[in-house]
Amino acid sequence: MTSRDTAPPRRAPRNGAASPRLSGIDAARGAALLGMMATHLMPTFGADAHLTPTWVGLVFSGRSAALFAVLAGIGLALATGKESPRQGQELWASRRGIALRALVIAVVGLMLGGLEVNIAVILVHYAVLFLCMLPFLGLPAKALCAWAGGWLLLSPVLAYLVRPWLLAASPPLQLGHNPGTDDLETPGALLADLFFTGYYPVLQWMTYLLIGLAIGRLALHTAAVQLLLLGCGTVVAVAAKLLGVVAMDSWGGKAALMSIPGQDSRLDSLLQVNLTGVQQTDSWWWLATAAPHSGTTLDLLHTSGTAAAVVGLCLLLGRIGGLLKLNILLPLSGPGAMTLSLYSAHVWVVSGFHERGLPAGWTDEGMYWAQAITAAGIGVLFGLLRRRGPLEWLGHQAFRLGRYRPAAVG
């Protein structure tokens, strides 16, 4: 048994004591939270008949949730050895801890799924993604890159082939709502929705966590890696989006999709903002789009690239803050260190306005800024007090419980 197998787990720093490296990761997570809140509270389409995209839809749709998922993979890497993945008993202990943490997240997600709210809650999918990553936690960066590349290319094709069969079942194997505790009574529909037919299909979204794991195995504390993430992420994001636009507009993809009987005449706007709810069947051209929430290779490439660029930028800003002896990222890293608590509170608050609407005099933008500023303020306060959020504390205790090994007797 190696020394790595017997070494005690290192104590993670509290929010306010995070290193510049971890502050950058937390800041990126805070940006993802605020971006997702923007798509929840502000319109992504205009109210006109053509569904003209709004700036919120064009900037945040698809990208914020993907950033959240890539950061989940990075977090798993940081919790399991960083550049040197744990092996042996330490790896199995980490797997048990992550599985229990995923259970906590799933329970919170199922409870939120019972609320009446016009938000696609990601937490149950998030928990399943954690479980799906358990076999990959011991792999180095090169192997993870190979797995991520294969998943990036093949998972959209498999989803395209399987999804119509699931939707053609009687009744269709799709929930049409957030997973809740009642859905545990119909496991077939629940699993089909989680992996193929739901808002965040786990099959394709595993790509994000594999990419995040690979990024987390790099030397994130070095300026070279931070610049690499920013530069390469930007190039990949731009190239993938341009290729999708060319495929649709110049190579005939959009015309082919519009010729499908019963196709939505507002497809052009949907391709720019969100393809969720569109039946992506009857044409292989669907796989050539880079539309948000399409789950295609180009969509996964574009959103993974933007996520890598944001992570690289936040890490660089954290480095600058460290040199200046200032925590310049605290307004983002504070809420980013307690996203589970703040995201859950956000969903609960929004559900309170679901039926009765906004208070008199309030606008969607006003509600967003009120919640965003409140989330940032709470995050900064917890960071200064060096405290975890309540649900983060619960998840941490579950992780510690899973990693616990009784001392040998005799």
LINZI-V6086 format. One record per backbone hydrogen bond with DSSP energy under -0.5 kcal/mol. NH is the residue of the N-H (numbers start at 0). CO is the residue of the C=O. E is the energy in kcal/mol with one decimal. If there is no record, write none. Layout:
# LINZI-V6086
nh co e
NH CO E
NH CO E
This chain:
# LINZI-V6086
nh co e
4 1 -0.6
5 1 -0.8
6 2 -1.4
16 13 -0.9
17 14 -1.5
22 18 -3.0
23 19 -2.0
24 20 -1.6
25 21 -2.8
26 22 -2.5
27 23 -2.1
28 24 -2.0
29 25 -2.3
30 26 -2.4
31 27 -2.1
32 28 -2.2
33 29 -2.4
34 30 -2.2
35 31 -2.5
36 32 -2.3
37 33 -1.7
38 34 -1.7
39 35 -1.5
40 36 -2.1
41 37 -2.5
45 51 -3.1
50 47 -1.5
53 43 -2.0
57 53 -2.2
58 54 -2.0
59 55 -2.6
60 55 -0.9
60 56 -0.7
62 60 -0.6
63 59 -2.1
65 61 -1.5
66 62 -2.5
67 63 -2.1
68 64 -1.9
69 65 -2.8
70 66 -2.4
71 67 -1.2
72 68 -1.6
73 69 -2.1
74 70 -2.8
75 71 -2.0
76 72 -2.0
77 73 -2.5
78 74 -1.7
79 75 -0.5
79 76 -1.0
80 77 -0.6
81 76 -2.4
83 80 -2.0
84 82 -0.7
85 79 -2.1
89 86 -0.9
90 86 -0.9
91 87 -1.9
92 88 -2.4
93 89 -2.1
94 90 -2.4
95 91 -2.2
96 92 -2.3
97 93 -2.8
98 94 -2.4
99 95 -2.1
100 96 -2.2
101 97 -2.6
102 98 -1.6
103 99 -1.8
104 100 -2.2
105 101 -2.7
106 102 -2.4
107 103 -2.2
108 104 -2.7
109 105 -2.7
110 106 -2.0
111 107 -2.4
112 108 -1.8
113 109 -0.5
113 110 -1.1
114 111 -1.9
116 114 -1.1
118 116 -1.1
120 118 -1.2
125 121 -2.6
126 122 -2.4
127 123 -2.2
128 124 -2.5
129 125 -1.8
130 126 -1.9
131 127 -2.4
132 128 -1.2
132 129 -0.6
133 129 -0.5
133 130 -1.1
135 132 -1.5
136 132 -0.6
136 133 -1.1
138 135 -1.7
143 139 -2.1
144 140 -2.4
145 141 -1.8
146 142 -2.3
147 143 -2.9
148 144 -2.5
149 145 -2.2
150 146 -2.7
151 147 -2.5
152 148 -1.5
153 149 -2.6
154 150 -1.9
157 153 -2.5
158 154 -2.6
159 155 -2.2
160 156 -1.8
161 157 -2.3
162 158 -2.7
163 159 -0.6
164 161 -0.5
165 161 -1.8
166 162 -2.5
167 163 -1.6
168 165 -0.8
170 168 -0.5
172 165 -2.3
173 171 -2.2
180 109 -0.7
182 179 -1.1
183 180 -1.4
184 181 -1.5
185 182 -1.4
189 185 -2.1
190 186 -2.8
191 187 -2.2
192 188 -2.4
193 189 -2.5
194 190 -2.4
195 191 -2.6
196 191 -2.1
197 192 -1.9
200 197 -0.5
201 193 -2.9
202 194 -1.4
204 200 -2.5
205 201 -1.7
206 203 -1.7
207 204 -0.6
208 204 -1.2
209 205 -2.4
210 206 -2.5
211 207 -2.6
212 208 -2.8
213 209 -2.2
214 210 -2.5
215 211 -2.7
216 212 -1.0
216 213 -0.6
217 214 -1.8
219 217 -2.0
221 218 -2.1
225 221 -1.8
226 222 -2.6
227 223 -2.0
228 224 -2.6
229 225 -2.0
230 226 -3.0
231 227 -2.5
232 227 -0.5
232 228 -1.7
233 229 -1.6
234 230 -2.2
235 231 -2.8
236 232 -2.4
237 233 -2.5
238 234 -2.7
239 235 -2.6
240 236 -2.0
241 237 -2.6
242 238 -2.4
243 239 -2.0
244 240 -2.2
245 241 -2.7
246 242 -2.5
247 243 -1.9
248 244 -3.2
249 245 -2.2
250 245 -1.9
252 246 -2.1
253 247 -2.2
254 247 -0.5
255 251 -2.0
256 252 -2.2
257 253 -2.5
258 254 -1.1
259 256 -1.3
262 259 -1.9
266 263 -1.4
268 265 -0.7
269 265 -1.8
270 266 -2.7
271 267 -0.8
271 268 -0.6
272 268 -1.3
273 269 -1.4
274 291 -2.0
277 274 -2.1
279 277 -1.1
280 278 -2.0
285 282 -1.4
286 283 -1.5
287 284 -1.9
288 285 -1.2
293 290 -1.5
298 288 -0.6
299 295 -2.8
300 296 -2.5
301 297 -2.8
302 298 -2.6
303 299 -2.0
304 300 -2.5
305 301 -2.4
306 302 -2.0
307 303 -2.6
308 304 -2.4
309 305 -2.4
310 306 -2.5
311 307 -2.7
312 308 -2.6
313 309 -2.6
314 310 -2.5
315 311 -2.2
316 312 -2.5
317 313 -2.3
318 314 -2.0
319 315 -2.4
320 316 -2.6
321 317 -2.2
322 318 -2.2
323 319 -1.9
324 321 -0.7
325 320 -2.9
327 325 -1.7
329 326 -1.6
331 328 -2.0
332 328 -3.7
333 329 -2.6
335 331 -2.0
336 332 -1.3
336 333 -0.9
337 334 -1.4
338 335 -0.6
341 337 -2.2
342 338 -3.2
343 339 -1.9
344 340 -2.3
345 341 -2.5
346 342 -2.4
347 343 -2.2
348 344 -2.7
349 345 -2.6
350 346 -2.1
351 347 -1.1
351 348 -0.6
352 348 -0.7
352 349 -1.2
353 350 -1.0
356 352 -1.5
361 358 -2.1
366 362 -2.5
367 363 -2.2
368 364 -2.6
369 365 -2.2
370 366 -2.3
371 367 -3.3
372 368 -2.6
373 369 -1.8
374 370 -2.7
375 371 -2.5
376 372 -2.6
377 373 -2.7
378 374 -2.5
379 375 -2.7
380 376 -2.3
381 377 -2.6
382 378 -2.4
383 379 -2.8
384 380 -2.1
385 382 -0.9
386 381 -2.6
392 388 -2.8
393 389 -1.9
394 390 -2.4
395 391 -2.6
396 392 -2.4
397 393 -2.1
398 394 -2.3
399 395 -2.7
400 396 -2.5
401 397 -2.3
402 398 -1.8
403 399 -0.9
403 400 -0.6
